[in-house]
Amino acid sequence: MLRVAVIGSGPSGVYTAQSLIEQQAVPDIEVYVLDRLPCPYGLVRYGVAPDHEKIKSLQNNVEAGAPGLGVEELREIFDAVVFCVGAATDRHLGIPGEELPGSHPATEFVAWYSAHPDAAAVRFTLAARSAVVIGVGNVAVDVVRMLARGAAELAATDMPQGPLGALADSRVEDVWMVGRRGPSQAKFTTKELRELGSLPDTEVCVRPEELALDPAYRDPGELPAVARRNVAVLRGWAEQTAAGPADAGPAARARRRIHLRFFLRPAEVLGDASGVRAVRFERTAPDGRGGVTGTGEFEDIQGQLVLRSVGYRGTPQPGLPFDEATGTVPHLAGRVLRDGAPLPGVYVAGWIKRGPTGVIGTNRPCAKETASSLLADAPMLAERHTADDPVAALARAGQRPVPWPGWLAIEAAEAAWGHGLGRGTVKLPDWAGLLAAAQANG
């Protein structure tokens, strides 16, 4: 019997467990998926926007728990441990004013509207007339879309009641999504980008002159397929912006406007102790080597809410080596390396392995590679003697895992709560509510 602990139940954890269970080379194998939270699915539950229900179809059969143990303790219980803990923090801009009131990491905003229990105390009132989202990746697009969507459209999702009410009362009229490089280098996918153009009563504004600065924009034939499609979408919006509405009167004005801006590098968040009022950007220009350089010209974009979406970053894991430069755990094909040598029985998969890149499906080949390494090591791993009953061993170590029936009880409680509100399933937003619901299964 080979017993494996997968730490983290997000996409990389689920794909790793699936790869280990479905293989035929090592038939006698047990996989325990453990998570810090009382709910499984990680990024799928707490990172995918609530209006993207189809992406959440990954949710299927995994057991949730609470490891809270170091590498050595886990290795006493399991033959092998795979860390699939993702990238839990956001990158910083490193500019003045970044921490002023009203300036937040986008991860905090996402956790708020996704009902992450760690964000239960976070509040967004959305009293701003203008919001600035710094970054041009899929998370930035999600945030922009949430700011521009109406509450009626989100009522059918699993968004908790607090954020739904705040969005219903939102006064945001202009949302600016700003990138330091050009359209051909933006990280969003075309599907996500196109959705911005389908939002009711919302106009998408793109400046043709900013697109024209991008050398690849003028001749997109050599671009990768995604970038080429993105450029085509942006070109259409730029042409509409240049033409202007047929009727320029007040009746033709959309309730909300999304402004996509390029070649602007954040230099300073402007404001004081009462809150932010604008972001100062430096105009950039292509440097001929795929990057950009500052021009010394500056522009202020007004905004009373700033959301910084410049990437996630992994955090050090107790007992594991960590590369501060990349925010990842050093590895070779998923085998954790300490001082260049594999750490027996310890593996990584997902963002903590390769960095926060790709979409959810990118985790599948990454997980398969790690699983293949673990299975190749199986003869050596099976020689160790581990605890006979991992769940009992976790309990002896002071853990109180939420088993699968507890998660089903949480699902039932969320369905009942939503029904009582006249909605579908609605997420429980705090630790106390989740744990109380889990214990209701007896």
C-alpha positions in Angstrom: 0.0 0.0 0.0 1.4 3.4 -1.0 -0.3 6.3 0.8 0.0 9.8 -0.6 -1.0 13.1 0.8 -1.9 15.8 -1.6 -1.8 19.2 0.2 -4.2 21.5 -1.4 -7.5 20.7 -3.2 -7.4 23.3 -5.9 -7.0 22.4 -9.6 -3.4 21.2 -9.3 -4.3 19.1 -6.2 -7.4 17.5 -7.9 -5.4 16.8 -11.1 -2.6 15.3 -9.1 -5.0 13.0 -7.2 -6.7 12.1 -10.5 -3.4 11.2 -12.1 -2.4 9.0 -9.2 -5.7 7.2 -8.9 -6.3 6.6 -12.6 -2.8 5.1 -13.4 -2.2 1.4 -13.6 1.5 1.1 -12.8 1.0 1.2 -9.0 -2.5 -0.4 -8.3 -2.3 -0.4 -4.5 -2.4 3.3 -3.8 -4.5 5.6 -1.5 -4.6 9.3 -2.0 -5.7 11.7 0.8 -6.4 15.3 -0.4 -6.0 17.7 2.5 -6.8 21.4 2.6 -6.4 24.2 5.1 -10.0 25.3 4.5 -13.1 23.3 5.4 -14.1 23.4 1.7 -12.4 21.9 -1.3 -11.5 23.2 -4.7 -9.3 26.1 -3.9 -9.0 28.5 -6.8 -12.1 27.0 -8.5 -14.3 27.9 -5.5 -12.5 31.1 -4.4 -10.8 32.4 -7.5 -13.2 31.8 -10.4 -15.6 34.7 -10.9 -19.2 33.8 -9.7 -20.6 34.4 -13.2 -18.3 31.7 -14.7 -20.2 28.7 -13.5 -19.0 26.4 -16.4 -15.4 26.8 -15.3 -16.4 25.5 -11.8 -17.4 22.1 -13.3 -14.1 20.7 -12.0 -15.8 20.3 -8.6 -16.1 16.6 -8.2 -15.2 14.1 -5.5 -12.4 15.2 -3.2 -12.0 15.0 0.6 -11.2 18.2 2.5 -9.2 18.4 5.7 -6.8 20.6 7.7 -3.2 19.5 7.5 -1.4 22.1 9.7 1.6 19.8 9.9 5.2 20.2 8.9 6.9 18.1 6.2 8.5 15.7 8.7 5.2 15.1 10.5 3.4 14.4 7.3 6.1 12.1 6.1 5.6 10.0 9.3 2.0 9.5 8.3 2.3 9.3 4.5 4.7 7.6 2.2 4.8 10.7 -0.1 3.5 14.2 0.1 2.7 16.5 -2.8 2.3 20.2 -2.1 -0.2 21.8 -4.3 -0.6 25.0 -2.3 -0.8 27.6 -5.2 0.4 31.2 -4.9 -1.4 32.7 -1.9 -0.2 36.4 -2.0 -0.1 39.2 -4.5 2.8 40.9 -6.0 3.5 44.5 -5.1 3.9 47.5 -7.3 6.6 49.1 -5.2 5.4 52.6 -5.8 4.5 55.5 -3.4 0.9 55.5 -2.1 0.3 51.8 -2.8 -1.0 51.2 0.7 -3.3 54.2 0.9 -6.9 53.6 2.0 -8.9 52.7 -1.1 -5.9 50.9 -2.8 -6.2 47.1 -2.5 -4.7 44.0 -4.1 -7.1 42.5 -6.6 -6.8 39.2 -4.7 -8.5 40.9 -1.7 -11.4 42.0 -3.9 -11.7 38.5 -5.4 -11.7 36.9 -2.0 -14.4 39.3 -0.9 -16.9 38.6 -3.7 -16.0 34.9 -3.7 -16.7 34.5 0.0 -13.3 33.3 1.1 -13.5 32.8 4.9 -10.2 34.6 5.4 -11.8 37.7 3.9 -15.0 37.6 6.1 -14.0 41.0 7.7 -13.2 42.7 4.4 -15.7 45.3 3.2 -16.0 47.2 -0.1 -18.7 49.9 -0.2 -18.1 50.8 -3.9 -19.0 54.5 -3.3 -16.3 55.5 -5.9 -17.4 57.0 -9.2 -14.2 55.8 -10.9 -12.2 52.7 -10.3 -8.7 51.9 -11.6 -7.6 48.3 -12.2 -3.8 48.0 -12.7 -3.0 44.9 -14.8 -4.2 43.3 -18.0 -4.5 39.6 -17.1 -7.6 37.4 -16.7 -7.9 38.3 -13.0 -8.0 42.0 -13.9 -10.7 41.3 -16.5 -12.7 39.4 -13.9 -12.5 42.3 -11.5 -13.5 44.8 -14.2 -16.4 42.7 -15.1 -17.6 42.4 -11.5 -17.4 46.2 -11.1 -19.4 46.7 -14.3 -22.1 44.0 -13.9 -25.5 44.7 -12.4 -26.7 43.0 -9.2 -29.6 41.5 -11.1 -27.2 39.6 -13.3 -25.3 38.3 -10.3 -28.3 37.3 -8.2 -28.4 33.9 -9.9 -24.7 33.1 -8.9 -23.4 31.8 -5.6 -22.1 35.3 -4.6 -22.8 35.9 -0.9 -25.4 38.4 0.1 -23.0 41.1 1.4 -21.0 41.6 -1.8 -24.2 41.3 -3.9 -25.8 44.1 -1.9 -22.7 46.3 -2.2 -22.6 45.8 -6.0 -26.3 46.6 -6.2 -25.5 49.9 -4.4 -22.4 50.6 -6.5 -21.9 54.1 -7.8 -19.0 53.1 -10.1 -19.5 54.6 -13.6 -16.0 54.4 -15.1 -13.7 51.4 -14.8 -10.1 51.8 -16.1 -8.0 48.7 -16.9 -4.4 49.8 -17.4 -1.3 47.9 -18.7 2.3 49.1 -18.9 2.9 47.3 -22.2 0.9 46.9 -25.5 -2.1 45.0 -26.6 -0.1 42.2 -28.2 1.5 41.5 -24.8 -1.6 41.5 -22.6 -2.2 38.3 -20.6 -5.9 38.0 -20.8 -7.6 35.3 -23.0 -9.8 36.3 -25.9 -12.9 34.7 -24.3 -12.5 36.8 -21.2 -11.8 39.9 -23.2 -14.9 39.5 -25.4 -17.2 39.2 -22.4 -16.5 42.9 -21.6 -18.2 43.9 -24.8 -21.4 41.9 -23.9 -22.2 43.5 -20.6 -25.6 45.3 -20.6 -25.5 49.1 -20.6 -21.7 49.2 -20.7 -19.5 50.8 -23.3 -15.9 49.6 -24.0 -13.5 52.4 -24.9 -10.1 51.8 -26.5 -7.8 54.6 -27.8 -6.6 53.8 -31.4 -3.4 55.8 -30.9 -2.4 53.6 -28.0 -2.9 50.4 -30.0 -0.9 51.9 -32.9 2.1 52.2 -30.6 2.5 48.5 -30.5 4.6 47.3 -33.5 2.9 43.9 -33.5 -0.5 45.6 -33.7 0.3 47.0 -37.1 1.2 43.5 -38.5 -0.3 40.9 -36.2 0.3 38.0 -38.7 3.3 36.7 -36.7 1.6 36.9 -33.3 0.5 33.8 -31.4 -3.1 32.9 -32.0 -4.4 34.2 -28.7 -2.6 37.6 -29.1 -3.8 37.8 -32.7 -7.4 37.3 -31.7 -7.1 39.8 -28.8 -5.7 42.4 -31.2 -8.7 41.9 -33.5 -11.2 42.4 -30.7 -9.4 45.5 -29.5 -9.2 46.9 -33.0 -13.0 46.6 -33.4 -13.5 48.5 -30.1 -11.0 51.1 -31.1 -12.8 51.7 -34.4 -16.1 52.2 -32.5 -14.4 54.6 -30.0 -13.0 56.6 -32.9 -16.3 56.8 -34.7 -18.3 57.7 -31.6 -22.0 57.1 -31.1 -24.4 58.1 -33.8 -26.3 60.2 -31.2 -23.9 61.8 -28.9 -26.6 63.1 -26.6 -27.2 62.0 -23.0 -29.6 59.2 -24.0 -26.8 57.5 -26.0 -24.5 57.4 -23.1 -24.1 54.0 -21.4 -24.5 53.7 -17.7 -21.0 52.4 -17.3 -17.8 52.7 -19.3 -14.8 50.4 -19.4 -11.6 52.1 -20.6 -8.8 49.8 -21.8 -5.5 51.7 -21.7 -2.0 50.6 -22.7 1.6 51.7 -22.5 1.1 53.3 -19.1 3.3 52.3 -16.1 2.1 53.1 -12.6 4.3 55.6 -10.9 2.4 56.7 -7.8 -1.0 56.3 -6.1 -2.2 59.8 -5.3 -4.3 60.6 -2.2 -4.0 61.0 1.6 -5.2 59.4 4.8 -8.8 59.9 3.7 -8.3 57.8 0.6 -7.0 57.6 -3.0 -8.0 60.1 -5.6 -6.0 59.1 -8.7 -3.1 57.0 -10.1 -0.2 58.7 -11.8 1.1 56.8 -14.8 4.3 57.2 -16.9 3.8 56.8 -20.6 6.0 54.0 -21.9 7.1 53.1 -25.4 8.4 49.8 -27.0 12.1 49.4 -26.4 12.6 47.2 -29.5 13.4 44.1 -27.4 10.0 43.1 -26.3 9.9 45.4 -23.3 9.0 49.0 -22.7 10.9 52.1 -21.5 9.7 55.2 -19.7 9.2 58.4 -21.7 9.2 60.9 -18.9 5.6 61.9 -19.8 3.0 61.4 -17.1 -0.8 61.2 -16.9 -3.2 61.0 -13.9 -6.2 58.8 -14.1 -8.9 59.7 -11.5 -10.1 57.0 -9.3 -11.4 56.6 -5.7 -10.8 52.9 -5.8 -7.6 51.2 -7.0 -7.2 47.5 -7.4 -3.8 46.1 -8.1 -3.7 43.0 -10.3 -0.1 42.5 -11.2 0.2 38.8 -10.4 0.2 36.2 -7.6 3.2 35.0 -5.7 3.9 31.8 -3.8 4.9 31.9 -0.1 7.5 29.8 1.8 6.2 26.5 3.1 7.5 25.3 6.5 10.2 22.7 6.1 10.5 23.2 2.3 13.3 25.1 0.4 12.1 28.2 -1.3 13.3 30.4 -4.2 12.6 34.0 -3.2 13.3 35.3 -6.7 10.6 33.2 -8.4 8.3 32.6 -5.4 8.5 28.8 -6.1 9.9 25.6 -4.5 13.0 24.3 -6.3 12.2 21.0 -8.1 13.2 18.6 -10.8 10.1 17.3 -12.7 8.1 17.8 -9.5 10.7 16.3 -7.1 11.5 18.9 -4.4 15.2 19.8 -4.4 17.2 20.8 -1.4 20.7 22.0 -2.2 20.3 20.4 -5.6 19.4 16.9 -4.3 15.9 15.4 -4.2 14.1 15.5 -0.9 12.8 11.9 -0.6 9.1 11.5 -0.8 8.3 15.3 -1.2 6.9 16.7 -4.4 5.2 19.9 -5.8 2.7 20.6 -8.5 0.8 23.7 -9.7 1.8 27.3 -9.1 4.1 26.6 -6.2 6.0 24.5 -8.6 6.1 26.6 -11.8 4.8 30.0 -10.7 1.4 31.6 -11.3 1.1 31.0 -15.1 -1.5 29.6 -17.4 -5.2 28.9 -16.9 -6.9 26.1 -14.8 -6.3 23.5 -17.5 -2.5 24.2 -17.5 -2.4 22.4 -14.2 -3.2 19.1 -15.8 0.1 18.4 -17.6 2.0 19.9 -14.7 0.2 17.5 -12.3 0.8 14.5 -14.6 4.5 15.2 -14.6 4.7 15.3 -10.8 2.6 12.1 -10.5 4.9 10.4 -13.0 7.9 11.3 -10.9 6.2 10.0 -7.7 5.2 6.8 -9.4 8.7 6.2 -10.7 9.9 6.5 -7.1 7.2 4.2 -5.7 9.4 1.2 -5.0 11.7 3.3 -2.8 8.8 5.1 -1.1 6.9 1.8 -0.3 9.9 0.6 1.7 9.1 3.1 4.5 6.7 2.2 7.3 4.0 4.8 7.8 1.0 5.0 10.1 -1.6 2.3 9.5 -4.6 4.8 9.6 -3.7 8.3 8.3 -6.9 9.8 9.5 -6.4 8.5 13.1 -2.8 9.7 12.9 -3.9 13.2 11.9 -6.3 13.2 14.9 -3.5 12.2 17.3 -1.5 15.1 15.9 -4.2 17.4 17.0 -6.0 17.9 13.7 -9.8 17.8 13.3 -10.3 17.3 9.6 -13.6 18.0 8.0 -14.4 14.7 6.1 -16.4 14.3 2.9 -19.8 14.1 4.7 -19.0 17.5 6.4 -18.4 19.1 3.0 -21.7 17.7 1.7 -23.4 19.2 4.8 -21.8 22.6 3.9 -23.2 22.3 0.3 -26.6 21.5 1.7 -26.5 24.5 4.1 -25.5 26.8 1.3 -28.3 25.5 -0.9 -30.8 26.0 2.0 -29.5 29.5 2.7 -29.8 30.5 -0.9 -33.3 29.1 -1.1 -34.3 31.1 1.9 -33.1 34.2 0.1 -35.0 33.4 -3.1 -31.8 32.6 -4.9 -29.8 29.5 -5.9 -26.9 28.2 -3.8 -25.2 31.0 -1.9 -21.8 30.6 -0.3 -21.3 30.7 3.5 -18.8 33.5 3.9 -17.1 32.9 7.2 -15.2 30.2 9.2 -17.8 29.9 11.9 -20.7 29.3 9.5 -18.7 26.8 7.5 -17.6 24.8 10.5 -21.0 24.9 12.1 -22.6 23.6 8.8 -19.9 20.8 8.6 -20.7 19.6 12.1 -24.4 19.4 11.3 -23.8 16.0 9.6 -23.3 14.5 13.0 
